[in-house]
Amino acid sequence: AQQFKVFNREGEECVTESCKGTILRIVQSGRSTFYCPKCQR
């Protein structure tokens, strides 16, 4: 499942080869959201 590639990978390198950003975690409505701030705006 493509949409779960960054789940639970906080602090690790982004999965997008050309990015090299770091996965961050934020909490929204009591749920964790993982994302790369360079790839996702």
C-alpha positions as CSV (number, residue, x, y, z in Angstrom):
1,A,0.0,0.0,0.0
2,Q,1.7,3.1,-1.2
3,Q,0.0,5.5,1.2
4,F,1.6,3.7,4.2
5,K,5.3,4.0,3.2
6,V,6.1,6.6,5.8
7,F,3.9,5.3,8.7
8,N,5.9,5.0,11.9
9,R,9.2,6.1,10.3
10,E,9.7,9.4,12.2
11,G,13.2,10.7,11.9
12,E,14.1,8.4,9.0
13,E,15.0,9.5,5.4
14,C,12.1,10.2,3.0
15,V,11.2,7.3,0.7
16,T,11.3,9.5,-2.4
17,E,14.7,8.9,-4.0
18,S,15.2,12.5,-5.2
19,C,14.1,14.1,-1.9
20,K,16.4,13.0,1.0
21,G,14.1,14.9,3.5
22,T,13.4,13.6,7.0
23,I,10.0,12.1,8.0
24,L,8.2,14.1,10.7
25,R,5.3,13.2,13.0
26,I,2.5,15.5,14.1
27,V,-0.6,14.7,16.1
28,Q,-4.0,15.7,14.7
29,S,-7.2,15.0,16.7
30,G,-5.3,12.5,18.9
31,R,-3.9,10.6,15.8
32,S,-0.4,10.5,14.5
33,T,0.3,11.8,11.0
34,F,3.7,11.1,9.4
35,Y,4.9,13.1,6.4
36,C,7.9,14.6,4.6
37,P,7.9,18.4,4.8
38,K,9.9,18.7,1.6
39,C,7.6,16.5,-0.5
40,Q,4.2,17.3,1.0
41,R,3.1,20.9,1.4
